[in-house]
Amino acid sequence: MIFNTKRYDKPPATKRQFLAYTAEFYDPLGLLTPATLPLKLFLQQLWRKEYDWDQPFDNTDRQNAGTLLERFQGQSLKLNRQVTAELDKEHAEIHVFVDASKDAYAAVAYLRSYKGNRYESSLLMSKSRVAPIRGITIPRLELMAALIGSRLLHFVQQQLKHTGPMFLWSDSQAALHWIATATTVDRFVDN
């Protein structure tokens, strides 16, 4: 997969221009998530500052937009989408890892296989979301990460027609407790 970015003469000066530039990244597998997440977070900051679509940025935001986009300008990035791990029912596993911070939450899926006395793993895809503007606690964001992780796991399992072991990993004890508990929980957690 090849990603090409265009050069621009001057950095975007409005929210519409910034969004138009960031929308050029078509990444359905989420392979560019580490690079595109800062762009999404900056766009969220612009929404918090309540810029109109065509209202010019102040000098600080114009400079920040230019700095963020500078690293992409005129770049060509090749990513290998080939899955080298073999999808063998007996020796293949799907692992999904989830995590969250105050700014975003995400899930990433890997295929791990055992062949010839060694393990191989391949990145399959990832999904990320920017945390909502209204404040949500990190444990709840971890739970939301587990939700997109379970959806990602289900999607990958269906697409690969995988019947072997599958794992969803989280470091959040609170989210794991909410998922495992059979007692009545808060409506947010229950949904």
Short mmCIF file of the C-alpha atoms (twelve columns), coordinates in Angstrom:
data_MODEL
# 
_entry.id   MODEL 
# 
loop_
_atom_site.group_PDB 
_atom_site.id 
_atom_site.type_symbol 
_atom_site.label_atom_id 
_atom_site.label_alt_id 
_atom_site.label_comp_id 
_atom_site.label_asym_id 
_atom_site.label_seq_id 
_atom_site.Cartn_x 
_atom_site.Cartn_y 
_atom_site.Cartn_z 
_atom_site.pdbx_PDB_model_num 
ATOM 1   C CA . MET A 1   0.000   0.000   0.000  1 
ATOM 2   C CA . ILE A 2   1.412   3.400   -0.957 1 
ATOM 3   C CA . PHE A 3   0.395   6.694   0.636  1 
ATOM 4   C CA . ASN A 4   1.308   9.885   -1.197 1 
ATOM 5   C CA . THR A 5   0.795   13.363  0.205  1 
ATOM 6   C CA . LYS A 6   0.777   16.542  -1.780 1 
ATOM 7   C CA . ARG A 7   2.834   19.609  -1.156 1 
ATOM 8   C CA . TYR A 8   1.129   22.810  -0.133 1 
ATOM 9   C CA . ASP A 9   2.400   26.364  -0.633 1 
ATOM 10  C CA . LYS A 10  1.282   27.592  2.750  1 
ATOM 11  C CA . PRO A 11  -0.135  25.825  5.800  1 
ATOM 12  C CA . PRO A 12  -3.916  25.566  6.106  1 
ATOM 13  C CA . ALA A 13  -5.359  28.720  7.625  1 
ATOM 14  C CA . THR A 14  -8.926  27.563  8.353  1 
ATOM 15  C CA . LYS A 15  -10.632 24.535  9.809  1 
ATOM 16  C CA . ARG A 16  -12.065 23.666  6.374  1 
ATOM 17  C CA . GLN A 17  -8.590  23.707  4.779  1 
ATOM 18  C CA . PHE A 18  -7.064  21.643  7.590  1 
ATOM 19  C CA . LEU A 19  -9.830  19.041  7.388  1 
ATOM 20  C CA . ALA A 20  -9.510  18.880  3.587  1 
ATOM 21  C CA . TYR A 21  -5.810  18.118  3.920  1 
ATOM 22  C CA . THR A 22  -6.230  15.466  6.629  1 
ATOM 23  C CA . ALA A 23  -9.126  13.822  4.750  1 
ATOM 24  C CA . GLU A 24  -6.685  12.863  1.991  1 
ATOM 25  C CA . PHE A 25  -5.413  10.003  4.155  1 
ATOM 26  C CA . TYR A 26  -7.559  7.057   3.108  1 
ATOM 27  C CA . ASP A 27  -6.554  4.380   5.591  1 
ATOM 28  C CA . PRO A 28  -9.306  1.761   6.030  1 
ATOM 29  C CA . LEU A 29  -6.964  -0.649  7.839  1 
ATOM 30  C CA . GLY A 30  -5.786  1.957   10.340 1 
ATOM 31  C CA . LEU A 31  -2.125  1.372   9.493  1 
ATOM 32  C CA . LEU A 32  -1.386  5.109   9.684  1 
ATOM 33  C CA . THR A 33  -3.107  5.608   13.035 1 
ATOM 34  C CA . PRO A 34  0.073   6.599   14.922 1 
ATOM 35  C CA . ALA A 35  0.703   9.329   12.340 1 
ATOM 36  C CA . THR A 36  -2.865  10.551  11.817 1 
ATOM 37  C CA . LEU A 37  -4.047  10.606  15.442 1 
ATOM 38  C CA . PRO A 38  -2.198  13.888  16.225 1 
ATOM 39  C CA . LEU A 39  -4.031  15.457  13.269 1 
ATOM 40  C CA . LYS A 40  -7.388  14.312  14.659 1 
ATOM 41  C CA . LEU A 41  -6.489  15.639  18.113 1 
ATOM 42  C CA . PHE A 42  -5.535  19.030  16.661 1 
ATOM 43  C CA . LEU A 43  -8.828  19.165  14.762 1 
ATOM 44  C CA . GLN A 44  -10.629 18.469  18.033 1 
ATOM 45  C CA . GLN A 45  -8.770  21.405  19.629 1 
ATOM 46  C CA . LEU A 46  -10.029 23.604  16.807 1 
ATOM 47  C CA . TRP A 47  -13.599 22.498  17.583 1 
ATOM 48  C CA . ARG A 48  -13.057 23.313  21.263 1 
ATOM 49  C CA . LYS A 49  -11.939 26.815  20.295 1 
ATOM 50  C CA . GLU A 50  -15.172 27.136  18.302 1 
ATOM 51  C CA . TYR A 51  -13.605 28.285  15.049 1 
ATOM 52  C CA . ASP A 52  -16.072 28.700  12.206 1 
ATOM 53  C CA . TRP A 53  -15.309 26.671  9.080  1 
ATOM 54  C CA . ASP A 54  -13.730 29.584  7.221  1 
ATOM 55  C CA . GLN A 55  -12.511 31.678  10.164 1 
ATOM 56  C CA . PRO A 56  -8.727  32.213  9.948  1 
ATOM 57  C CA . PHE A 57  -6.611  30.598  12.669 1 
ATOM 58  C CA . ASP A 58  -4.738  32.759  15.110 1 
ATOM 59  C CA . ASN A 59  -0.951  32.787  14.668 1 
ATOM 60  C CA . THR A 60  -0.338  30.006  17.203 1 
ATOM 61  C CA . ASP A 61  -2.832  27.613  15.625 1 
ATOM 62  C CA . ARG A 62  -1.589  28.436  12.110 1 
ATOM 63  C CA . GLN A 63  1.956   27.636  13.229 1 
ATOM 64  C CA . ASN A 64  0.835   24.420  14.980 1 
ATOM 65  C CA . ALA A 65  -1.069  23.291  11.871 1 
ATOM 66  C CA . GLY A 66  2.000   23.930  9.736  1 
ATOM 67  C CA . THR A 67  4.264   22.035  12.124 1 
ATOM 68  C CA . LEU A 68  1.913   19.035  12.234 1 
ATOM 69  C CA . LEU A 69  1.560   18.821  8.467  1 
ATOM 70  C CA . GLU A 70  5.198   19.588  7.690  1 
ATOM 71  C CA . ARG A 71  6.274   16.009  8.315  1 
ATOM 72  C CA . PHE A 72  3.777   14.714  5.732  1 
ATOM 73  C CA . GLN A 73  4.463   17.262  3.026  1 
ATOM 74  C CA . GLY A 74  5.305   15.598  -0.265 1 
ATOM 75  C CA . GLN A 75  6.018   12.249  1.393  1 
ATOM 76  C CA . SER A 76  5.497   8.845   -0.113 1 
ATOM 77  C CA . LEU A 77  5.099   5.999   2.347  1 
ATOM 78  C CA . LYS A 78  5.056   2.323   1.418  1 
ATOM 79  C CA . LEU A 79  3.473   -0.094  3.859  1 
ATOM 80  C CA . ASN A 80  3.590   -3.832  3.428  1 
ATOM 81  C CA . ARG A 81  0.075   -5.180  3.841  1 
ATOM 82  C CA . GLN A 82  1.151   -8.752  3.280  1 
ATOM 83  C CA . VAL A 83  0.297   -11.004 6.200  1 
ATOM 84  C CA . THR A 84  3.295   -13.275 6.648  1 
ATOM 85  C CA . ALA A 85  1.854   -15.304 9.509  1 
ATOM 86  C CA . GLU A 86  -0.054  -18.313 8.201  1 
ATOM 87  C CA . LEU A 87  -3.726  -18.797 8.949  1 
ATOM 88  C CA . ASP A 88  -3.586  -22.378 10.166 1 
ATOM 89  C CA . LYS A 89  -6.516  -23.462 12.344 1 
ATOM 90  C CA . GLU A 90  -4.280  -25.370 14.728 1 
ATOM 91  C CA . HIS A 91  -1.425  -22.905 15.041 1 
ATOM 92  C CA . ALA A 92  -2.906  -19.451 14.406 1 
ATOM 93  C CA . GLU A 93  -4.270  -17.035 16.981 1 
ATOM 94  C CA . ILE A 94  -5.841  -13.602 16.712 1 
ATOM 95  C CA . HIS A 95  -4.741  -11.116 19.379 1 
ATOM 96  C CA . VAL A 96  -6.421  -7.736  19.842 1 
ATOM 97  C CA . PHE A 97  -4.879  -5.174  22.190 1 
ATOM 98  C CA . VAL A 98  -6.864  -2.202  23.504 1 
ATOM 99  C CA . ASP A 99  -5.875  0.895   25.429 1 
ATOM 100 C CA . ALA A 100 -7.025  4.422   26.192 1 
ATOM 101 C CA . SER A 101 -5.720  7.756   27.389 1 
ATOM 102 C CA . LYS A 102 -7.422  11.037  28.200 1 
ATOM 103 C CA . ASP A 103 -7.132  11.993  24.515 1 
ATOM 104 C CA . ALA A 104 -7.983  8.828   22.559 1 
ATOM 105 C CA . TYR A 105 -8.701  5.110   22.664 1 
ATOM 106 C CA . ALA A 106 -7.756  2.386   20.220 1 
ATOM 107 C CA . ALA A 107 -7.591  -1.296  19.340 1 
ATOM 108 C CA . VAL A 108 -5.099  -3.171  17.183 1 
ATOM 109 C CA . ALA A 109 -5.359  -6.717  15.787 1 
ATOM 110 C CA . TYR A 110 -2.510  -9.128  15.080 1 
ATOM 111 C CA . LEU A 111 -2.377  -12.619 13.625 1 
ATOM 112 C CA . ARG A 112 0.129   -14.837 15.451 1 
ATOM 113 C CA . SER A 113 1.116   -18.236 14.106 1 
ATOM 114 C CA . TYR A 114 3.533   -20.980 15.049 1 
ATOM 115 C CA . LYS A 115 5.470   -22.711 12.330 1 
ATOM 116 C CA . GLY A 116 8.776   -24.512 12.288 1 
ATOM 117 C CA . ASN A 117 9.689   -23.867 15.936 1 
ATOM 118 C CA . ARG A 118 9.126   -20.130 15.683 1 
ATOM 119 C CA . TYR A 119 6.327   -17.623 16.083 1 
ATOM 120 C CA . GLU A 120 5.411   -15.054 13.461 1 
ATOM 121 C CA . SER A 121 3.027   -12.174 13.908 1 
ATOM 122 C CA . SER A 122 1.477   -9.779  11.426 1 
ATOM 123 C CA . LEU A 123 -0.364  -6.541  11.988 1 
ATOM 124 C CA . LEU A 124 -3.843  -6.910  10.524 1 
ATOM 125 C CA . MET A 125 -5.570  -3.611  11.257 1 
ATOM 126 C CA . SER A 126 -6.392  -1.059  13.924 1 
ATOM 127 C CA . LYS A 127 -9.140  1.349   14.884 1 
ATOM 128 C CA . SER A 128 -8.845  4.521   16.914 1 
ATOM 129 C CA . ARG A 129 -11.192 7.175   18.179 1 
ATOM 130 C CA . VAL A 130 -10.597 10.602  19.669 1 
ATOM 131 C CA . ALA A 131 -12.039 10.877  23.179 1 
ATOM 132 C CA . PRO A 132 -15.274 12.893  23.278 1 
ATOM 133 C CA . ILE A 133 -14.984 16.605  24.035 1 
ATOM 134 C CA . ARG A 134 -17.157 16.235  27.109 1 
ATOM 135 C CA . GLY A 135 -15.076 14.691  29.827 1 
ATOM 136 C CA . ILE A 136 -15.213 10.925  30.269 1 
ATOM 137 C CA . THR A 137 -13.123 9.101   32.840 1 
ATOM 138 C CA . ILE A 138 -10.197 7.012   31.671 1 
ATOM 139 C CA . PRO A 139 -11.766 3.751   32.957 1 
ATOM 140 C CA . ARG A 140 -14.824 4.463   30.780 1 
ATOM 141 C CA . LEU A 141 -12.572 5.236   27.819 1 
ATOM 142 C CA . GLU A 142 -10.831 1.910   28.489 1 
ATOM 143 C CA . LEU A 143 -14.251 0.251   28.354 1 
ATOM 144 C CA . MET A 144 -14.972 2.007   25.043 1 
ATOM 145 C CA . ALA A 145 -11.599 0.727   23.787 1 
ATOM 146 C CA . ALA A 146 -12.648 -2.793  24.790 1 
ATOM 147 C CA . LEU A 147 -15.876 -2.305  22.830 1 
ATOM 148 C CA . ILE A 148 -14.128 -1.301  19.597 1 
ATOM 149 C CA . GLY A 149 -11.629 -4.088  20.298 1 
ATOM 150 C CA . SER A 150 -14.385 -6.698  20.527 1 
ATOM 151 C CA . ARG A 151 -15.953 -5.368  17.317 1 
ATOM 152 C CA . LEU A 152 -12.559 -5.458  15.623 1 
ATOM 153 C CA . LEU A 153 -11.972 -9.022  16.834 1 
ATOM 154 C CA . HIS A 154 -15.381 -10.105 15.525 1 
ATOM 155 C CA . PHE A 155 -14.774 -8.407  12.157 1 
ATOM 156 C CA . VAL A 156 -11.318 -9.958  11.707 1 
ATOM 157 C CA . GLN A 157 -12.605 -13.385 12.768 1 
ATOM 158 C CA . GLN A 158 -15.416 -13.201 10.210 1 
ATOM 159 C CA . GLN A 159 -13.207 -11.945 7.389  1 
ATOM 160 C CA . LEU A 160 -10.529 -14.590 7.957  1 
ATOM 161 C CA . LYS A 161 -13.085 -17.304 8.814  1 
ATOM 162 C CA . HIS A 162 -10.858 -18.054 11.783 1 
ATOM 163 C CA . THR A 163 -11.974 -20.789 14.192 1 
ATOM 164 C CA . GLY A 164 -8.830  -20.966 16.323 1 
ATOM 165 C CA . PRO A 165 -7.987  -19.174 19.572 1 
ATOM 166 C CA . MET A 166 -8.768  -15.458 19.888 1 
ATOM 167 C CA . PHE A 167 -7.672  -13.080 22.644 1 
ATOM 168 C CA . LEU A 168 -8.610  -9.538  23.623 1 
ATOM 169 C CA . TRP A 169 -6.019  -7.881  25.865 1 
ATOM 170 C CA . SER A 170 -6.569  -4.872  28.148 1 
ATOM 171 C CA . ASP A 171 -4.509  -3.449  30.983 1 
ATOM 172 C CA . SER A 172 -7.549  -1.834  32.624 1 
ATOM 173 C CA . GLN A 173 -8.656  -3.706  35.721 1 
ATOM 174 C CA . ALA A 174 -11.784 -1.532  35.984 1 
ATOM 175 C CA . ALA A 175 -12.903 -2.290  32.418 1 
ATOM 176 C CA . LEU A 176 -12.157 -5.998  32.835 1 
ATOM 177 C CA . HIS A 177 -14.166 -6.043  36.078 1 
ATOM 178 C CA . TRP A 178 -17.116 -4.286  34.429 1 
ATOM 179 C CA . ILE A 179 -17.036 -6.776  31.562 1 
ATOM 180 C CA . ALA A 180 -16.800 -9.810  33.850 1 
ATOM 181 C CA . THR A 181 -19.323 -8.773  36.492 1 
ATOM 182 C CA . ALA A 182 -22.816 -10.228 36.417 1 
ATOM 183 C CA . THR A 183 -24.305 -7.704  38.843 1 
ATOM 184 C CA . THR A 184 -26.205 -4.578  37.905 1 
ATOM 185 C CA . VAL A 185 -23.913 -1.854  36.620 1 
ATOM 186 C CA . ASP A 186 -24.264 1.760   35.546 1 
ATOM 187 C CA . ARG A 187 -26.310 2.261   32.341 1 
ATOM 188 C CA . PHE A 188 -23.197 3.490   30.470 1 
ATOM 189 C CA . VAL A 189 -21.311 0.328   31.371 1 
ATOM 190 C CA . ASP A 190 -24.332 -1.875  30.666 1 
ATOM 191 C CA . ASN A 191 -24.697 -0.528  27.118 1 
# 
